[in-house]
Amino acid sequence: MSLLKTYGALLLILILVPSLGLFVERFVFYRLRRLSEKSPWGWDKVLIDSLRYIPTLWSFLIALYLVSEELKLPKSIVLVKDKALWVLFIISFALFLSRLVGGFLRLYINRYREDLPATSLVVQVSRVVILVVGVLIALDKIGIAITPILTALGVGGLAVALALKDTLENLFAGFHVLATKQIKVGDYVRLESGEEGFVQDITWRNTILRQPANNLIIVPNSKLSTSIIINFHMPQPEMSILVPVGVSYDSDLEKVERITLEVAREVQKEVEGGVPDFEPMIRLTAFGDFSINFNVILRAKDFGGQHLLRHEFIKRLKKRYEQEGIKIPFPVREVYLNPAPKN
C-alpha cells in the first residue's frame, strides 16, 4: 500500500507540474499576449513571444527532476539523468535567450536606428551565435571538452568553406549589401536584368523583392551585390515625374503654359503622393509631326506615389484643355489609292 502511495504521488507530480506549465502557457500567457498587442511599448510582446513553449518544457524538466530525486536510482543512471536535464535546460535557455535578443534587436533597430537594417540576416546571425554558445556550454557541462572541437572546426573550416562555397558567398554578399547601406528594407529597386520591386527582406542567402502586383522575386545575394541597381529611394524617396504632352500648332503657348501649370499645382497639392510645396515646370521639347511637344515635371513623394499623381494630372488636364478650347491633336494619315492598271 505504501509502495502504491509513493508511486501514485510521483505519478501525480509527473502530471500536475507539466499541467501547471501548460496552463501558464495556454491561459496566462495568452491573456498577457493579448494585452501586449495593445501596448505601445513592444518590449513586453517580445518577452512573451520569446517564452513560447518554454514554461511547458521547464515544468516538465522540474517534474522529471522531482520524480527522479524520490526514486532510488543507481548512481550511474543519476549521473546520466543529471547531465541530460542540464543539457535540455541549457539549450532551452539558449533558445529563449536567442529569441529575446533577436526580438529586442529587431525592435530597437526599427524604432531607434533607422541607419541600421532590421533584416532577417542580422537577427538570424545573432540568434545562431547565441544558440552555438549554448550548445558549447551544454557540451562542456556534460564533460565533453570543447577545445578539441573548436580546433577541429578550425582545421575543417577550409573543407567546409569549399563545400559551402555558394552558401558562404551569398552570406558574405548579404553582409556586404547591408554594410554599404545602399539598399535597405522598403526601398524600391530595379536590377539591370529588369526585375524590380520593394525590398522586403535580406536573408542569409537571398534578397526578397515584392513587386507592385504582390509577387515575390527571390534574388541570390551574390547576384545582387554584383548587379547594376537603380535604387529609387536613394538618396531620397522623392522623385521627379515627366508627363509628355502635345498641343496643336494653333495653340497660344503662353496660355497653354499658364493653364498647364495651374492644373499641375492643383494636383501637387491635392493628390495623395504629391509634394505640395514643389513648383511644377514645363519644358518645350520639339516640333512634332502634328503637335508642339513638351514635358510637364511633377514631384512624387516616393516611387509608389507617382502612378496616382500622373493619373489625376492627365485626367484633370484634358478636362481643363476642353474648357479652355486647347486642342490635343492626334496623328492623321492620308492614304492615296492608285487605280488598278487596265489590261
Secondary structure, 3 states (H helix, E strand, C coil): CHHHHHHHHHHHHHHHHHHHHHHHHHHHHHHHHHHHHHCCCCHHHHHHHHCCCHHHHHHHHHHHHHHHHHCCCCHHHHHHHHHHHHHHHHHHHHHHHHHHHHHHHHHHHHHHCCCCCCCHHHHHHHHHHHHHHHHHHHHHHCCCCHHHHHHHHHHCHHHHHHHCHHHHHHHHHHHHHHHHCCCCCCCEEEECCCCEEEEEEECCCEEEEECCCCCEEEEEHHHHHHCCEEECCCCCCCEEEEEEEEECCCCCHHHHHHHHHHHHHHHHHHCCCECCCCCCEEEEEEECCCCEEEEEEEEECCHHHHHHHHHHHHHHHHHHHHHHCCCCCCCCCCCCCCCCCCC
